[in-house]
């Protein structure tokens, strides 16, 4: 047989129509050359015959030739890729097959078939090789005809249901896999047949006959098969099981929802409910969350496991079911769920370890045992068949339990589900514990707030008041803004509004110190500018003593530096009003006709920063005028805001009429967003006037002989007012105060009685010396006057006025029982 005959035999085996054959002797020398080889490598036969095969290859592949010869002798041939070298030196990639030709010649010779790879997708393979590839592939592969009936499938397709390949022949997809949505799959096949467009990566989720309770997921790809004329012959499709990937994706999606939806607030029951909402229906059909009573109260818990000594009462904080109304929940939200000792929920609660049962005893009764008649339903009656219980643990402390149930008709919980539940609950547990800690801290903060802000403003007859407070810190409800109304002597009142820089509990504590200081200074009856001057000194001194920078955390003294305050004193006798401000907005005045003006008040520096002295302004207010004192948060609109624009908005909000309480609330609602940029305090005071029948005054000469006349005048006035029961005490007070004024001062003396909620006796003189309360010995003949006044009256004091001083004393009109004067005189 010649070279061409040998080539024909090898070609039939190689099955490559355009292969270039050549022959080699046992030493790898070319002994036969063909025209196809000349067209591939450009060597004429005269130059090729006698060369070694290595000379026709690149240097790298030439080194492989001895190894290839050895492998051919051992295995009877070799197939692979080589890089040949053309006659002009250019490399060319070829697919090579070397096979023995000794059957044709009796001696050892080798036939080499070379096929150029340029422009080819890969090796050309025989049908036998291709059939072996698809038949042995782990990927499910099938071909259906144009009627969507199986004409071929590999063995791997049986793992997805439907039986071995012979059983599928001639059947439709719905016939062999009824558990899947055959209509949707065949719709994809028809689309591919009609359009010729391949469908790649089609995901299909369903249940197969081999695992009817287990949700499976597959990825299918469809390609149309055409004949030589381009006519559709059928559809070739592949199937890959991606159930585990699908479940992993579901778990990640569930955890992602948990991160987004659990812990959006610091409310304990809402957080527990969010946990239940996230887990249903993705993980379970029924979820209940039960927490310890101490957790819901925000109390501190003891680390470590709980004791399993008897029934444990938990509080249902949240639950969710796939059935509307949660009919299978034995306990409603907010009610007590009592579990018996030794039950799985209590074991999880006491050990801190999770537990699950793939199959519940259908005749077992639910664990909650609040029914004394033990008429509890069984798990079967509730349709529940699988359970997981995971303790809610955070920072080494057990806070409660979360129970997950699945209904009959759904696959039982497995270890993967338990790990997912643990991850889900652990994330929620941190949020629950944060909410518990917040509840505790917020309750403590609210106690502090209630102790710092006035519970209710004092009753008095000078003004009608309403106040509104809205903090920027919505979590704690605390801020640095404050307001106050302080009764003063002579029926007057002080109105105060201030603010401390910052928010939260530190600002609230600093505000409490500042408010206490203001009340202490107000008791001294100082003018507004002097109150602020003393307050400024106090803040600056406290900051220096603490030796810290302003705003340092935990430093109330330095927190006060930069605070603002406006202090107003109103006198209902004559309508006089005096005020001063320290780095604080001036009050607005709403006149009885509804018009709004703003007081031209000199702005003093903020407290504690130093600067020019504080100045006060005085004005007279007609009865029915309303003072609106506010912090700058009322007008704030972010980091920047214009005073004029804010005042115009406030003017419009203040205009109008109505009950003062409602107007105060409406002003804040109109100007302040739901989440304020800054703390807001608004104090509105509608002025009143004491009638002429409530005030009586007399000018007295500085003559000791007129003291008796002053007593008689006061007694007659009390009789006119119907206060005869106070006559004796008032005579003693008038006698002592007038006598002291005559004895220690010069110039005119004025006596004034005011009947309000108390009877006020005032004596004015032009002296500048302050009286002192003495405690005389039993042998002293004098010095008991002011001591007697202090014992007979509710309170007494002194205040300076521009041209002298006023000594005053008050007697309550609600407590008219007189003291035993004889006992006081001793």
Phi, psi and omega in degrees: 000132180280180182298320181294326178291318178298320179299320181295320179296314181295324181297321179299321180288317183287327175062041176236112189293328185258022180289147178255111183270153170205157183249145177235147172275180182300337180270004178082023178263138181292126178242346180219135185226141183239169179294324178297322178293322178295319179295327182284316187248353174073009176272134170287161183301323183297327181272336184274317183294133182097346175280155173278151179301326181298331180289341181267001182245163174293164186301321183296313181284336178298326179291342181274347188301312179303322179292323180293320179298318180296319180293324178296319178294324183282317187258353181084005178161179181202144177226134181180194182250139176224163174244107179275168179236120180293170180298329179274006177091354181284136179283153176217129180278131182225150168269130186238142172227125179247126181223152182288142179240023184291337179294336180271333185235006177073335179254178183274111175223158185232134177259128180246128176247124182243133179229125182291138181266349183302126179080357180263145179289344182165202180291147168272126186239155180285164179296326180298317180296315181296317179298320179297322181297310184285328181290322182269001182293139176287350178274134178291127183228139178209158175233132175242153179275188183292345173267008179065033176255142183294130174243344177195147173203157179265173184292330183295338181293339182294335180295342179265008179100163177102353176087181181290166183306316182301328182289337182279333189307129178083356182261161176268167180301318181294336181286328186259339181223070184292341181288340180267166180280085184298326181299318180292321180293315181292332175297324176293320179297315180297321177300317180293318178298320185283322187256338185078359179278129178287146175248119184241134174075033177284121182266134181228128182243134179186200180233135178260163184296328182289337179218075187295338181267349185259125179285128179244159179223135180230152173247121182246145174230138186236136178223136179280141175255128181244152175275188183296337179266006177082013179271140182298132176255335183164196182232131175258127181223154179239152180229130177235131178284120179234031182300314181295320177295321179296317180293321178297321179293322177296319179297316179296320179296321179294317178294325178295319176297323179297317180297326184277328192249345181261131178087024178286347176222175177252032176262126187298308183292325178293321178296318177297320179293324178297322176299314180295320181297322182291322187282345182247129003262006187302322182247324186216167178263338177214130178229132174237143178237118180242130182240155176293148180301320181296329178294314181295333177278351181081013183284160178283142182250156177275125179300155178100173183290157177273162180276137179259073184250355182177185179302145180241129179262121175247165179249126179291115183257341179187151172202157180209143181222156173288344176265135182296134179088357179048060185291337183274358177280118183288329183243136179276162179298133181093345180270167182272132174248113182259125180248136181288153177300140179087350179287155181307318178300320182287325176299318178294322181293320184277327181270337183076014181245145181284167180209145175213153177230121180296322180230119175280149172295114185299337180268353179290146181269155179300155189282333181297128188234053178274346183274113182297335179275001179053047177263036183291148179285156174273163178296326179295319179297328179274355179078020183254137184225348180219146189215149168226139175235123182236123178292143176272103185236138177212133177056040177076010183237136177272125184256340182167200180222152172238128183245130181245130178238149168239147182275167173295140184100358177234146185299148181293162174293143175238186183297324178297319177296321180295318178296321178296317179298319178299316180297318181296314183290324180297323177293318179291328183297322178297319179293320178297316181292323175298319178295322177297313180296321178296319179302316179296312182293323181292320177299318178295321180294322179291326174298318177297316181298316180296331179280341183265315179274150181296133177296317174207149183285145183300148175282134179200171185250009183277319183217155167261128190236154171212145183222151177220133181231130180220110182279153175283331179278093185287344181285311182267338184074016182244151176204182183264359179277150181205164178213161180197156171232125186238116175294137177244176178291160177068028178069008180278165176225151171252131176251128185228135170224135180210173178210143177252139178301145177094180182223174174082196191290327179295315178294324180294320179295317178296321178299320179298321177295317183293319180296319178298318179297320180296316180296323179294317179291325180296328180295342179275000177057043179273155174296159184305316183294328179284325175301314180292325179297314178296321180294321178298316178298319181297315180295314180297319181293319179297319179295320179294320181293325179284338175062033180236162178288147177302140178087001179297134182299136178082003180251097183294324181297311179289334177296331181285339182297131183089005179290157176246155181199140171237132185236123185236135175242125180241134180249112183285352179289312182240003180077010180289144183220126177237142182209157176212155184227145175238097179057044188217147179300144178287149180292157170260151179238123176257113181285163181303332179278001177095351179288150185240130174232163177242133183293132175280085188254123177301134182270112173280167181291156174301158186293134173086357183259351181081161181147192181294163181293158180281144179240147179245155173237150178237141178212164179249129183252132175288154181298137181094357174289151181241124174270131178243103178260132185212160172271166185289349176296339179296331183252000186291141174223069182089203186285331182236139176201146182267135181298314183298317179296318179297319179295323180293321177296319179293322179300313181296322181290328183279338182293146179119183183227179179131175178302141186297320181299315180292322179295319180299314180293321180294323179298314180295317180297324183285330187255340188249129177291171181300324175246096187298150174286335183209163175300148184229132172224132179227126177238119180247131183228117177267123188285148174237166174235141172282135181290162179299336179283355182257354184229133175224134183222148179219139173270133184239145173279147180285062183237122180303334181291343183270000179297319179296321177297322180296321179296315181295321179297317179295320180297318179297320180295322178295322178295321177297324180274356181077031182244044183299332182292343177263004187297314185297312180297319182295322177301317179295318181294313181297317181300313183293313184291319179293317179301316179297320180296319180293322186284324190247359182227171177237164177088188185292154178235142181228133178249132180223134174246134180235127177253106177232234172282346175223160173268118184254129175246120182238139174233121179259138170216169185268007181285156181250000181267141182270139178288154180235136177280120181256157177239083187290155174282167184295338181272349180288145181270343182220192177088008182260003188297301182291329176299319178295318179298317182295329181279329184273337185251165179291318175199161179211166180179191182217147172221146177271143175236167186307326183244025177159219181215165179231125171259131185224159177211145183239143173235130182292137175269354178261346178233085189268004179292123183277149178282156176290097185297323182300324180291325180290324182286343172072000000 
